[in-house]
Structures are given as C-alpha cells and as structure tokens.
C-alpha cells in the first residue's frame, strides 16, 4: 500500500464526513442565527431558547436526510471494500 493510496482513502473519508455532517450543521447554523437575532431583538437571554431549537432542527435534518446519508456512507464503504485487493498489493 503506497502513500498515495493511503492519502486518497483519507481524502475520500474526509469528503464523506463533510458531506454527512453538512446538512445537520447547516440546519443548526440557520436556526442558531435566527434564534440569536430573536434574542437580540427581544433582549431575552434564556439558554434553553438558544439550545432547544438547534437540537430540534438538527433532529429534523437527521430525519430528512438519513436515507441520503445512509446511501453516501454505504457507497463509500462498498467502494472501500472493493478496493482492498488493489490496496494490499
């Protein structure tokens, strides 16, 4: 297994990790910004008001994107297993 093969596998793994985490992070970011704007306008500094909507949005994103996420991670794993014989040589 050469250095290029290891770096290519690492690049693919990082790309997959970013793809899988992006929907959750984006939903959390958007809801967090909206919540922070609401808190700034109303001058409320309630901690649960900042945290609970983010968790709910991220859970909703997980429900919406879980079939796609499962497809992405399954494709990556199948590709990784199929390339084992070529990587071992």
PDB file with one MODEL, atoms N, CA, C and O in Angstrom:
MODEL        1
ATOM      1  N   UNK A   1       0.851  -1.165   0.000  1.00  0.00           N
ATOM      2  CA  UNK A   1       0.000   0.000   0.000  1.00  0.00           C
ATOM      3  C   UNK A   1       0.903   1.236   0.000  1.00  0.00           C
ATOM      4  O   UNK A   1       1.703   1.445   0.913  1.00  0.00           O
ATOM      5  N   UNK A   2       0.756   2.025  -1.022  1.00  0.00           N
ATOM      6  CA  UNK A   2       1.632   3.178  -1.156  1.00  0.00           C
ATOM      7  C   UNK A   2       1.041   4.382  -0.408  1.00  0.00           C
ATOM      8  O   UNK A   2      -0.102   4.373   0.048  1.00  0.00           O
ATOM      9  N   UNK A   3       1.863   5.390  -0.312  1.00  0.00           N
ATOM     10  CA  UNK A   3       1.453   6.603   0.376  1.00  0.00           C
ATOM     11  C   UNK A   3       0.304   7.305  -0.360  1.00  0.00           C
ATOM     12  O   UNK A   3      -0.577   7.894   0.267  1.00  0.00           O
ATOM     13  N   UNK A   4       0.323   7.236  -1.687  1.00  0.00           N
ATOM     14  CA  UNK A   4      -0.730   7.870  -2.475  1.00  0.00           C
ATOM     15  C   UNK A   4      -2.080   7.211  -2.236  1.00  0.00           C
ATOM     16  O   UNK A   4      -3.104   7.893  -2.176  1.00  0.00           O
ATOM     17  N   UNK A   5      -2.087   5.887  -2.099  1.00  0.00           N
ATOM     18  CA  UNK A   5      -3.332   5.163  -1.860  1.00  0.00           C
ATOM     19  C   UNK A   5      -3.907   5.546  -0.496  1.00  0.00           C
ATOM     20  O   UNK A   5      -5.109   5.775  -0.360  1.00  0.00           O
ATOM     21  N   UNK A   6      -3.043   5.612   0.502  1.00  0.00           N
ATOM     22  CA  UNK A   6      -3.499   5.978   1.848  1.00  0.00           C
ATOM     23  C   UNK A   6      -4.056   7.402   1.856  1.00  0.00           C
ATOM     24  O   UNK A   6      -5.096   7.664   2.460  1.00  0.00           O
ATOM     25  N   UNK A   7      -3.360   8.314   1.185  1.00  0.00           N
ATOM     26  CA  UNK A   7      -3.830   9.695   1.127  1.00  0.00           C
ATOM     27  C   UNK A   7      -5.147   9.817   0.355  1.00  0.00           C
ATOM     28  O   UNK A   7      -5.995  10.639   0.701  1.00  0.00           O
ATOM     29  N   UNK A   8      -5.316   9.006  -0.682  1.00  0.00           N
ATOM     30  CA  UNK A   8      -6.569   9.021  -1.435  1.00  0.00           C
ATOM     31  C   UNK A   8      -7.728   8.501  -0.585  1.00  0.00           C
ATOM     32  O   UNK A   8      -8.826   9.057  -0.626  1.00  0.00           O
ATOM     33  N   UNK A   9      -7.491   7.448   0.175  1.00  0.00           N
ATOM     34  CA  UNK A   9      -8.528   6.918   1.068  1.00  0.00           C
ATOM     35  C   UNK A   9      -8.870   7.952   2.136  1.00  0.00           C
ATOM     36  O   UNK A   9     -10.042   8.148   2.461  1.00  0.00           O
ATOM     37  N   UNK A  10      -7.854   8.612   2.681  1.00  0.00           N
ATOM     38  CA  UNK A  10      -8.095   9.645   3.685  1.00  0.00           C
ATOM     39  C   UNK A  10      -8.881  10.812   3.093  1.00  0.00           C
ATOM     40  O   UNK A  10      -9.773  11.354   3.746  1.00  0.00           O
ATOM     41  N   UNK A  11      -8.555  11.199   1.860  1.00  0.00           N
ATOM     42  CA  UNK A  11      -9.275  12.292   1.204  1.00  0.00           C
ATOM     43  C   UNK A  11     -10.739  11.919   1.000  1.00  0.00           C
ATOM     44  O   UNK A  11     -11.631  12.732   1.244  1.00  0.00           O
ATOM     45  N   UNK A  12     -10.984  10.690   0.552  1.00  0.00           N
ATOM     46  CA  UNK A  12     -12.361  10.237   0.349  1.00  0.00           C
ATOM     47  C   UNK A  12     -13.127  10.164   1.678  1.00  0.00           C
ATOM     48  O   UNK A  12     -14.311  10.497   1.735  1.00  0.00           O
ATOM     49  N   UNK A  13     -12.450   9.729   2.735  1.00  0.00           N
ATOM     50  CA  UNK A  13     -13.099   9.642   4.050  1.00  0.00           C
ATOM     51  C   UNK A  13     -13.456  11.028   4.575  1.00  0.00           C
ATOM     52  O   UNK A  13     -14.544  11.222   5.117  1.00  0.00           O
ATOM     53  N   UNK A  14     -12.561  11.985   4.421  1.00  0.00           N
ATOM     54  CA  UNK A  14     -12.853  13.343   4.868  1.00  0.00           C
ATOM     55  C   UNK A  14     -13.975  13.976   4.052  1.00  0.00           C
ATOM     56  O   UNK A  14     -14.824  14.684   4.593  1.00  0.00           O
ATOM     57  N   UNK A  15     -13.970  13.716   2.746  1.00  0.00           N
ATOM     58  CA  UNK A  15     -15.044  14.231   1.885  1.00  0.00           C
ATOM     59  C   UNK A  15     -16.385  13.643   2.303  1.00  0.00           C
ATOM     60  O   UNK A  15     -17.390  14.353   2.347  1.00  0.00           O
ATOM     61  N   UNK A  16     -16.404  12.364   2.608  1.00  0.00           N
ATOM     62  CA  UNK A  16     -17.630  11.704   3.047  1.00  0.00           C
ATOM     63  C   UNK A  16     -18.093  12.260   4.387  1.00  0.00           C
ATOM     64  O   UNK A  16     -19.287  12.479   4.591  1.00  0.00           O
ATOM     65  N   UNK A  17     -17.158  12.487   5.297  1.00  0.00           N
ATOM     66  CA  UNK A  17     -17.512  13.034   6.605  1.00  0.00           C
ATOM     67  C   UNK A  17     -18.104  14.435   6.479  1.00  0.00           C
ATOM     68  O   UNK A  17     -19.068  14.768   7.169  1.00  0.00           O
ATOM     69  N   UNK A  18     -17.537  15.246   5.609  1.00  0.00           N
ATOM     70  CA  UNK A  18     -18.072  16.600   5.395  1.00  0.00           C
ATOM     71  C   UNK A  18     -19.456  16.533   4.765  1.00  0.00           C
ATOM     72  O   UNK A  18     -20.357  17.273   5.160  1.00  0.00           O
ATOM     73  N   UNK A  19     -19.627  15.652   3.791  1.00  0.00           N
ATOM     74  CA  UNK A  19     -20.943  15.504   3.154  1.00  0.00           C
ATOM     75  C   UNK A  19     -22.003  15.046   4.149  1.00  0.00           C
ATOM     76  O   UNK A  19     -23.145  15.504   4.096  1.00  0.00           O
ATOM     77  N   UNK A  20     -21.635  14.153   5.048  1.00  0.00           N
ATOM     78  CA  UNK A  20     -22.600  13.634   6.005  1.00  0.00           C
ATOM     79  C   UNK A  20     -22.952  14.652   7.088  1.00  0.00           C
ATOM     80  O   UNK A  20     -24.086  14.680   7.567  1.00  0.00           O
ATOM     81  N   UNK A  21     -22.001  15.476   7.471  1.00  0.00           N
ATOM     82  CA  UNK A  21     -22.264  16.426   8.552  1.00  0.00           C
ATOM     83  C   UNK A  21     -22.843  17.750   8.056  1.00  0.00           C
ATOM     84  O   UNK A  21     -23.414  18.495   8.853  1.00  0.00           O
ATOM     85  N   UNK A  22     -22.715  18.063   6.777  1.00  0.00           N
ATOM     86  CA  UNK A  22     -23.140  19.362   6.256  1.00  0.00           C
ATOM     87  C   UNK A  22     -24.624  19.669   6.478  1.00  0.00           C
ATOM     88  O   UNK A  22     -24.935  20.768   6.937  1.00  0.00           O
ATOM     89  N   UNK A  23     -25.552  18.763   6.179  1.00  0.00           N
ATOM     90  CA  UNK A  23     -26.963  19.113   6.385  1.00  0.00           C
ATOM     91  C   UNK A  23     -27.298  19.425   7.846  1.00  0.00           C
ATOM     92  O   UNK A  23     -28.034  20.371   8.127  1.00  0.00           O
ATOM     93  N   UNK A  24     -26.761  18.637   8.765  1.00  0.00           N
ATOM     94  CA  UNK A  24     -27.037  18.874  10.179  1.00  0.00           C
ATOM     95  C   UNK A  24     -26.463  20.204  10.630  1.00  0.00           C
ATOM     96  O   UNK A  24     -27.125  20.974  11.327  1.00  0.00           O
ATOM     97  N   UNK A  25     -25.233  20.467  10.232  1.00  0.00           N
ATOM     98  CA  UNK A  25     -24.596  21.716  10.634  1.00  0.00           C
ATOM     99  C   UNK A  25     -25.274  22.929  10.024  1.00  0.00           C
ATOM    100  O   UNK A  25     -25.412  23.959  10.685  1.00  0.00           O
ATOM    101  N   UNK A  26     -25.695  22.822   8.780  1.00  0.00           N
ATOM    102  CA  UNK A  26     -26.368  23.950   8.138  1.00  0.00           C
ATOM    103  C   UNK A  26     -27.721  24.237   8.786  1.00  0.00           C
ATOM    104  O   UNK A  26     -28.063  25.399   9.005  1.00  0.00           O
ATOM    105  N   UNK A  27     -28.490  23.201   9.095  1.00  0.00           N
ATOM    106  CA  UNK A  27     -29.764  23.413   9.779  1.00  0.00           C
ATOM    107  C   UNK A  27     -29.528  24.052  11.146  1.00  0.00           C
ATOM    108  O   UNK A  27     -30.235  24.985  11.526  1.00  0.00           O
ATOM    109  N   UNK A  28     -28.536  23.552  11.885  1.00  0.00           N
ATOM    110  CA  UNK A  28     -28.221  24.124  13.188  1.00  0.00           C
ATOM    111  C   UNK A  28     -27.747  25.560  13.090  1.00  0.00           C
ATOM    112  O   UNK A  28     -28.085  26.387  13.937  1.00  0.00           O
ATOM    113  N   UNK A  29     -26.965  25.865  12.059  1.00  0.00           N
ATOM    114  CA  UNK A  29     -26.469  27.223  11.863  1.00  0.00           C
ATOM    115  C   UNK A  29     -27.604  28.193  11.561  1.00  0.00           C
ATOM    116  O   UNK A  29     -27.678  29.269  12.155  1.00  0.00           O
ATOM    117  N   UNK A  30     -28.478  27.820  10.649  1.00  0.00           N
ATOM    118  CA  UNK A  30     -29.582  28.710  10.270  1.00  0.00           C
ATOM    119  C   UNK A  30     -30.503  28.962  11.459  1.00  0.00           C
ATOM    120  O   UNK A  30     -30.874  30.105  11.724  1.00  0.00           O
ATOM    121  N   UNK A  31     -30.866  27.919  12.164  1.00  0.00           N
ATOM    122  CA  UNK A  31     -31.750  28.084  13.319  1.00  0.00           C
ATOM    123  C   UNK A  31     -31.041  28.857  14.423  1.00  0.00           C
ATOM    124  O   UNK A  31     -31.675  29.654  15.115  1.00  0.00           O
ATOM    125  N   UNK A  32     -29.754  28.642  14.601  1.00  0.00           N
ATOM    126  CA  UNK A  32     -28.999  29.381  15.604  1.00  0.00           C
ATOM    127  C   UNK A  32     -28.948  30.869  15.307  1.00  0.00           C
ATOM    128  O   UNK A  32     -29.095  31.687  16.214  1.00  0.00           O
ATOM    129  N   UNK A  33     -28.742  31.226  14.054  1.00  0.00           N
ATOM    130  CA  UNK A  33     -28.713  32.643  13.680  1.00  0.00           C
ATOM    131  C   UNK A  33     -30.087  33.277  13.899  1.00  0.00           C
ATOM    132  O   UNK A  33     -30.188  34.378  14.440  1.00  0.00           O
ATOM    133  N   UNK A  34     -31.138  32.580  13.477  1.00  0.00           N
ATOM    134  CA  UNK A  34     -32.493  33.113  13.668  1.00  0.00           C
ATOM    135  C   UNK A  34     -32.796  33.276  15.160  1.00  0.00           C
ATOM    136  O   UNK A  34     -33.363  34.287  15.574  1.00  0.00           O
ATOM    137  N   UNK A  35     -32.423  32.293  15.954  1.00  0.00           N
ATOM    138  CA  UNK A  35     -32.654  32.363  17.396  1.00  0.00           C
ATOM    139  C   UNK A  35     -31.862  33.499  18.030  1.00  0.00           C
ATOM    140  O   UNK A  35     -32.383  34.213  18.887  1.00  0.00           O
ATOM    141  N   UNK A  36     -30.625  33.673  17.623  1.00  0.00           N
ATOM    142  CA  UNK A  36     -29.809  34.756  18.172  1.00  0.00           C
ATOM    143  C   UNK A  36     -30.356  36.124  17.784  1.00  0.00           C
ATOM    144  O   UNK A  36     -30.332  37.052  18.593  1.00  0.00           O
ATOM    145  N   UNK A  37     -30.845  36.258  16.563  1.00  0.00           N
ATOM    146  CA  UNK A  37     -31.464  37.528  16.161  1.00  0.00           C
ATOM    147  C   UNK A  37     -32.708  37.787  17.003  1.00  0.00           C
ATOM    148  O   UNK A  37     -32.927  38.908  17.462  1.00  0.00           O
ATOM    149  N   UNK A  38     -33.517  36.757  17.207  1.00  0.00           N
ATOM    150  CA  UNK A  38     -34.715  36.895  18.047  1.00  0.00           C
ATOM    151  C   UNK A  38     -34.346  37.297  19.465  1.00  0.00           C
ATOM    152  O   UNK A  38     -34.995  38.160  20.057  1.00  0.00           O
ATOM    153  N   UNK A  39     -33.294  36.671  20.021  1.00  0.00           N
ATOM    154  CA  UNK A  39     -32.864  37.005  21.372  1.00  0.00           C
ATOM    155  C   UNK A  39     -32.321  38.429  21.447  1.00  0.00           C
ATOM    156  O   UNK A  39     -32.542  39.116  22.444  1.00  0.00           O
ATOM    157  N   UNK A  40     -31.625  38.877  20.428  1.00  0.00           N
ATOM    158  CA  UNK A  40     -31.089  40.239  20.432  1.00  0.00           C
ATOM    159  C   UNK A  40     -32.203  41.267  20.330  1.00  0.00           C
ATOM    160  O   UNK A  40     -32.143  42.312  20.977  1.00  0.00           O
ATOM    161  N   UNK A  41     -33.211  40.984  19.530  1.00  0.00           N
ATOM    162  CA  UNK A  41     -34.315  41.926  19.353  1.00  0.00           C
ATOM    163  C   UNK A  41     -35.154  42.017  20.624  1.00  0.00           C
ATOM    164  O   UNK A  41     -35.543  43.108  21.040  1.00  0.00           O
ATOM    165  N   UNK A  42     -35.430  40.873  21.237  1.00  0.00           N
ATOM    166  CA  UNK A  42     -36.293  40.861  22.419  1.00  0.00           C
ATOM    167  C   UNK A  42     -35.513  40.983  23.724  1.00  0.00           C
ATOM    168  O   UNK A  42     -36.124  41.090  24.787  1.00  0.00           O
ATOM    169  N   UNK A  43     -34.213  40.971  23.676  1.00  0.00           N
ATOM    170  CA  UNK A  43     -33.315  41.045  24.838  1.00  0.00           C
ATOM    171  C   UNK A  43     -33.568  39.919  25.834  1.00  0.00           C
ATOM    172  O   UNK A  43     -33.462  40.111  27.045  1.00  0.00           O
ATOM    173  N   UNK A  44     -33.901  38.755  25.315  1.00  0.00           N
ATOM    174  CA  UNK A  44     -34.020  37.558  26.145  1.00  0.00           C
ATOM    175  C   UNK A  44     -32.683  36.835  26.153  1.00  0.00           C
ATOM    176  O   UNK A  44     -32.041  36.690  25.112  1.00  0.00           O
ATOM    177  N   UNK A  45     -32.269  36.386  27.316  1.00  0.00           N
ATOM    178  CA  UNK A  45     -31.001  35.656  27.387  1.00  0.00           C
ATOM    179  C   UNK A  45     -31.215  34.281  28.009  1.00  0.00           C
ATOM    180  O   UNK A  45     -30.442  33.838  28.859  1.00  0.00           O
ATOM    181  N   UNK A  46     -32.252  33.632  27.579  1.00  0.00           N
ATOM    182  CA  UNK A  46     -32.577  32.299  28.078  1.00  0.00           C
ATOM    183  C   UNK A  46     -31.739  31.254  27.339  1.00  0.00           C
ATOM    184  O   UNK A  46     -31.737  31.214  26.109  1.00  0.00           O
ATOM    185  N   UNK A  47     -31.039  30.421  28.082  1.00  0.00           N
ATOM    186  CA  UNK A  47     -30.158  29.417  27.485  1.00  0.00           C
ATOM    187  C   UNK A  47     -30.946  28.362  26.718  1.00  0.00           C
ATOM    188  O   UNK A  47     -30.540  27.940  25.635  1.00  0.00           O
ATOM    189  N   UNK A  48     -32.060  27.942  27.277  1.00  0.00           N
ATOM    190  CA  UNK A  48     -32.841  26.903  26.591  1.00  0.00           C
ATOM    191  C   UNK A  48     -33.411  27.404  25.275  1.00  0.00           C
ATOM    192  O   UNK A  48     -33.626  26.618  24.352  1.00  0.00           O
ATOM    193  N   UNK A  49     -33.657  28.705  25.179  1.00  0.00           N
ATOM    194  CA  UNK A  49     -34.159  29.272  23.935  1.00  0.00           C
ATOM    195  C   UNK A  49     -33.110  29.186  22.827  1.00  0.00           C
ATOM    196  O   UNK A  49     -33.453  29.151  21.646  1.00  0.00           O
ATOM    197  N   UNK A  50     -31.851  29.151  23.204  1.00  0.00           N
ATOM    198  CA  UNK A  50     -30.786  29.049  22.210  1.00  0.00           C
ATOM    199  C   UNK A  50     -30.492  27.602  21.832  1.00  0.00           C
ATOM    200  O   UNK A  50     -30.123  27.326  20.690  1.00  0.00           O
ATOM    201  N   UNK A  51     -30.648  26.683  22.767  1.00  0.00           N
ATOM    202  CA  UNK A  51     -30.205  25.302  22.552  1.00  0.00           C
ATOM    203  C   UNK A  51     -31.304  24.400  21.986  1.00  0.00           C
ATOM    204  O   UNK A  51     -31.057  23.644  21.047  1.00  0.00           O
ATOM    205  N   UNK A  52     -32.484  24.471  22.535  1.00  0.00           N
ATOM    206  CA  UNK A  52     -33.561  23.545  22.160  1.00  0.00           C
ATOM    207  C   UNK A  52     -33.940  23.647  20.685  1.00  0.00           C
ATOM    208  O   UNK A  52     -34.082  22.612  20.034  1.00  0.00           O
ATOM    209  N   UNK A  53     -34.111  24.854  20.123  1.00  0.00           N
ATOM    210  CA  UNK A  53     -34.435  24.910  18.688  1.00  0.00           C
ATOM    211  C   UNK A  53     -33.331  24.336  17.800  1.00  0.00           C
ATOM    212  O   UNK A  53     -33.621  23.744  16.760  1.00  0.00           O
ATOM    213  N   UNK A  54     -32.075  24.505  18.198  1.00  0.00           N
ATOM    214  CA  UNK A  54     -30.973  23.925  17.403  1.00  0.00           C
ATOM    215  C   UNK A  54     -31.050  22.406  17.412  1.00  0.00           C
ATOM    216  O   UNK A  54     -30.901  21.763  16.373  1.00  0.00           O
ATOM    217  N   UNK A  55     -31.283  21.835  18.588  1.00  0.00           N
ATOM    218  CA  UNK A  55     -31.405  20.376  18.668  1.00  0.00           C
ATOM    219  C   UNK A  55     -32.585  19.880  17.840  1.00  0.00           C
ATOM    220  O   UNK A  55     -32.485  18.871  17.142  1.00  0.00           O
ATOM    221  N   UNK A  56     -33.696  20.592  17.925  1.00  0.00           N
ATOM    222  CA  UNK A  56     -34.882  20.190  17.164  1.00  0.00           C
ATOM    223  C   UNK A  56     -34.614  20.278  15.659  1.00  0.00           C
ATOM    224  O   UNK A  56     -35.004  19.386  14.905  1.00  0.00           O
ATOM    225  N   UNK A  57     -33.950  21.350  15.223  1.00  0.00           N
ATOM    226  CA  UNK A  57     -33.646  21.500  13.793  1.00  0.00           C
ATOM    227  C   UNK A  57     -32.680  20.426  13.324  1.00  0.00           C
ATOM    228  O   UNK A  57     -32.833  19.885  12.229  1.00  0.00           O
ATOM    229  N   UNK A  58     -31.688  20.118  14.147  1.00  0.00           N
ATOM    230  CA  UNK A  58     -30.726  19.089  13.749  1.00  0.00           C
ATOM    231  C   UNK A  58     -31.377  17.712  13.725  1.00  0.00           C
ATOM    232  O   UNK A  58     -31.041  16.882  12.880  1.00  0.00           O
ATOM    233  N   UNK A  59     -32.299  17.465  14.640  1.00  0.00           N
ATOM    234  CA  UNK A  59     -33.031  16.197  14.625  1.00  0.00           C
ATOM    235  C   UNK A  59     -33.914  16.097  13.388  1.00  0.00           C
ATOM    236  O   UNK A  59     -34.005  15.037  12.769  1.00  0.00           O
ATOM    237  N   UNK A  60     -34.568  17.207  13.029  1.00  0.00           N
ATOM    238  CA  UNK A  60     -35.382  17.238  11.809  1.00  0.00           C
ATOM    239  C   UNK A  60     -34.515  16.995  10.574  1.00  0.00           C
ATOM    240  O   UNK A  60     -34.908  16.255   9.673  1.00  0.00           O
ATOM    241  N   UNK A  61     -33.341  17.616  10.534  1.00  0.00           N
ATOM    242  CA  UNK A  61     -32.424  17.396   9.410  1.00  0.00           C
ATOM    243  C   UNK A  61     -31.982  15.943   9.354  1.00  0.00           C
ATOM    244  O   UNK A  61     -31.861  15.368   8.273  1.00  0.00           O
ATOM    245  N   UNK A  62     -31.742  15.353  10.507  1.00  0.00           N
ATOM    246  CA  UNK A  62     -31.349  13.942  10.540  1.00  0.00           C
ATOM    247  C   UNK A  62     -32.461  13.052   9.999  1.00  0.00           C
ATOM    248  O   UNK A  62     -32.194  12.101   9.265  1.00  0.00           O
ATOM    249  N   UNK A  63     -33.694  13.354  10.355  1.00  0.00           N
ATOM    250  CA  UNK A  63     -34.824  12.579   9.830  1.00  0.00           C
ATOM    251  C   UNK A  63     -34.982  12.763   8.326  1.00  0.00           C
ATOM    252  O   UNK A  63     -35.249  11.802   7.604  1.00  0.00           O
ATOM    253  N   UNK A  64     -34.819  14.000   7.852  1.00  0.00           N
ATOM    254  CA  UNK A  64     -34.997  14.271   6.431  1.00  0.00           C
ATOM    255  C   UNK A  64     -33.878  13.693   5.571  1.00  0.00           C
ATOM    256  O   UNK A  64     -34.134  13.168   4.488  1.00  0.00           O
ATOM    257  N   UNK A  65     -32.652  13.788   6.046  1.00  0.00           N
ATOM    258  CA  UNK A  65     -31.504  13.416   5.233  1.00  0.00           C
ATOM    259  C   UNK A  65     -30.944  12.029   5.536  1.00  0.00           C
ATOM    260  O   UNK A  65     -29.967  11.620   4.910  1.00  0.00           O
ATOM    261  N   UNK A  66     -31.528  11.303   6.468  1.00  0.00           N
ATOM    262  CA  UNK A  66     -30.964   9.996   6.820  1.00  0.00           C
ATOM    263  C   UNK A  66     -30.950   8.993   5.657  1.00  0.00           C
ATOM    264  O   UNK A  66     -29.984   8.237   5.558  1.00  0.00           O
ATOM    265  N   UNK A  67     -31.946   8.936   4.781  1.00  0.00           N
ATOM    266  CA  UNK A  67     -31.823   7.997   3.648  1.00  0.00           C
ATOM    267  C   UNK A  67     -30.643   8.359   2.732  1.00  0.00           C
ATOM    268  O   UNK A  67     -29.899   7.482   2.292  1.00  0.00           O
ATOM    269  N   UNK A  68     -30.483   9.646   2.453  1.00  0.00           N
ATOM    270  CA  UNK A  68     -29.358  10.078   1.617  1.00  0.00           C
ATOM    271  C   UNK A  68     -28.026   9.812   2.325  1.00  0.00           C
ATOM    272  O   UNK A  68     -27.066   9.367   1.696  1.00  0.00           O
ATOM    273  N   UNK A  69     -27.970  10.082   3.619  1.00  0.00           N
ATOM    274  CA  UNK A  69     -26.738   9.851   4.385  1.00  0.00           C
ATOM    275  C   UNK A  69     -26.376   8.361   4.391  1.00  0.00           C
ATOM    276  O   UNK A  69     -25.207   7.995   4.276  1.00  0.00           O
ATOM    277  N   UNK A  70     -27.381   7.526   4.524  1.00  0.00           N
ATOM    278  CA  UNK A  70     -27.152   6.081   4.505  1.00  0.00           C
ATOM    279  C   UNK A  70     -26.618   5.635   3.147  1.00  0.00           C
ATOM    280  O   UNK A  70     -25.730   4.785   3.082  1.00  0.00           O
ATOM    281  N   UNK A  71     -27.144   6.193   2.075  1.00  0.00           N
ATOM    282  CA  UNK A  71     -26.644   5.880   0.733  1.00  0.00           C
ATOM    283  C   UNK A  71     -25.189   6.309   0.563  1.00  0.00           C
ATOM    284  O   UNK A  71     -24.386   5.568  -0.005  1.00  0.00           O
ATOM    285  N   UNK A  72     -24.847   7.495   1.049  1.00  0.00           N
ATOM    286  CA  UNK A  72     -23.478   8.006   0.909  1.00  0.00           C
ATOM    287  C   UNK A  72     -22.499   7.124   1.673  1.00  0.00           C
ATOM    288  O   UNK A  72     -21.465   6.735   1.129  1.00  0.00           O
ATOM    289  N   UNK A  73     -22.808   6.807   2.916  1.00  0.00           N
ATOM    290  CA  UNK A  73     -21.883   6.004   3.724  1.00  0.00           C
ATOM    291  C   UNK A  73     -21.818   4.566   3.217  1.00  0.00           C
ATOM    292  O   UNK A  73     -20.769   3.927   3.310  1.00  0.00           O
ATOM    293  N   UNK A  74     -22.932   4.046   2.680  1.00  0.00           N
ATOM    294  CA  UNK A  74     -22.919   2.696   2.117  1.00  0.00           C
ATOM    295  C   UNK A  74     -22.065   2.645   0.849  1.00  0.00           C
ATOM    296  O   UNK A  74     -21.281   1.715   0.663  1.00  0.00           O
ATOM    297  N   UNK A  75     -22.217   3.636  -0.015  1.00  0.00           N
ATOM    298  CA  UNK A  75     -21.391   3.689  -1.232  1.00  0.00           C
ATOM    299  C   UNK A  75     -19.910   3.801  -0.896  1.00  0.00           C
ATOM    300  O   UNK A  75     -19.080   3.150  -1.530  1.00  0.00           O
ATOM    301  N   UNK A  76     -19.574   4.621   0.094  1.00  0.00           N
ATOM    302  CA  UNK A  76     -18.174   4.764   0.498  1.00  0.00           C
ATOM    303  C   UNK A  76     -17.630   3.444   1.034  1.00  0.00           C
ATOM    304  O   UNK A  76     -16.516   3.044   0.696  1.00  0.00           O
ATOM    305  N   UNK A  77     -18.416   2.771   1.867  1.00  0.00           N
ATOM    306  CA  UNK A  77     -17.960   1.509   2.451  1.00  0.00           C
ATOM    307  C   UNK A  77     -17.804   0.428   1.387  1.00  0.00           C
ATOM    308  O   UNK A  77     -16.828  -0.322   1.412  1.00  0.00           O
ATOM    309  N   UNK A  78     -18.746   0.337   0.456  1.00  0.00           N
ATOM    310  CA  UNK A  78     -18.642  -0.654  -0.621  1.00  0.00           C
ATOM    311  C   UNK A  78     -17.415  -0.380  -1.474  1.00  0.00           C
ATOM    312  O   UNK A  78     -16.677  -1.301  -1.823  1.00  0.00           O
ATOM    313  N   UNK A  79     -17.196   0.884  -1.809  1.00  0.00           N
ATOM    314  CA  UNK A  79     -16.020   1.251  -2.601  1.00  0.00           C
ATOM    315  C   UNK A  79     -14.732   0.909  -1.855  1.00  0.00           C
ATOM    316  O   UNK A  79     -13.766   0.439  -2.455  1.00  0.00           O
ATOM    317  N   UNK A  80     -14.726   1.147  -0.555  1.00  0.00           N
ATOM    318  CA  UNK A  80     -13.542   0.834   0.250  1.00  0.00           C
ATOM    319  C   UNK A  80     -13.281  -0.672   0.270  1.00  0.00           C
ATOM    320  O   UNK A  80     -12.138  -1.103   0.118  1.00  0.00           O
ATOM    321  N   UNK A  81     -14.332  -1.474   0.457  1.00  0.00           N
ATOM    322  CA  UNK A  81     -14.168  -2.923   0.475  1.00  0.00           C
ATOM    323  C   UNK A  81     -13.769  -3.473  -0.894  1.00  0.00           C
ATOM    324  O   UNK A  81     -12.989  -4.423  -0.977  1.00  0.00           O
ATOM    325  N   UNK A  82     -14.296  -2.885  -1.962  1.00  0.00           N
ATOM    326  CA  UNK A  82     -13.934  -3.355  -3.301  1.00  0.00           C
ATOM    327  C   UNK A  82     -12.484  -3.030  -3.649  1.00  0.00           C
ATOM    328  O   UNK A  82     -11.873  -3.733  -4.455  1.00  0.00           O
ATOM    329  N   UNK A  83     -11.932  -1.992  -3.063  1.00  0.00           N
ATOM    330  CA  UNK A  83     -10.554  -1.599  -3.356  1.00  0.00           C
ATOM    331  C   UNK A  83      -9.523  -2.241  -2.441  1.00  0.00           C
ATOM    332  O   UNK A  83      -8.332  -1.956  -2.568  1.00  0.00           O
ATOM    333  N   UNK A  84      -9.947  -3.095  -1.526  1.00  0.00           N
ATOM    334  CA  UNK A  84      -8.998  -3.752  -0.620  1.00  0.00           C
ATOM    335  C   UNK A  84      -7.990  -4.618  -1.385  1.00  0.00           C
ATOM    336  O   UNK A  84      -6.797  -4.523  -1.098  1.00  0.00           O
ATOM    337  N   UNK A  85      -8.403  -5.452  -2.337  1.00  0.00           N
ATOM    338  CA  UNK A  85      -7.404  -6.272  -3.043  1.00  0.00           C
ATOM    339  C   UNK A  85      -6.361  -5.418  -3.787  1.00  0.00           C
ATOM    340  O   UNK A  85      -5.184  -5.778  -3.812  1.00  0.00           O
ATOM    341  N   UNK A  86      -6.766  -4.321  -4.378  1.00  0.00           N
ATOM    342  CA  UNK A  86      -5.820  -3.474  -5.095  1.00  0.00           C
ATOM    343  C   UNK A  86      -4.912  -2.726  -4.134  1.00  0.00           C
ATOM    344  O   UNK A  86      -3.759  -2.448  -4.462  1.00  0.00           O
ATOM    345  N   UNK A  87      -5.417  -2.397  -2.954  1.00  0.00           N
ATOM    346  CA  UNK A  87      -4.622  -1.639  -1.990  1.00  0.00           C
ATOM    347  C   UNK A  87      -3.590  -2.504  -1.292  1.00  0.00           C
ATOM    348  O   UNK A  87      -2.549  -2.002  -0.867  1.00  0.00           O
ATOM    349  N   UNK A  88      -3.864  -3.806  -1.165  1.00  0.00           N
ATOM    350  CA  UNK A  88      -2.959  -4.696  -0.435  1.00  0.00           C
ATOM    351  C   UNK A  88      -1.715  -5.026  -1.274  1.00  0.00           C
ATOM    352  O   UNK A  88      -0.644  -5.281  -0.723  1.00  0.00           O
ATOM    353  N   UNK A  89      -1.858  -5.021  -2.587  1.00  0.00           N
ATOM    354  CA  UNK A  89      -0.728  -5.391  -3.458  1.00  0.00           C
ATOM    355  C   UNK A  89       0.421  -4.483  -3.314  1.00  0.00           C
ATOM    356  O   UNK A  89       1.440  -4.668  -3.980  1.00  0.00           O
TER     357      UNK A  89
ENDMDL
END
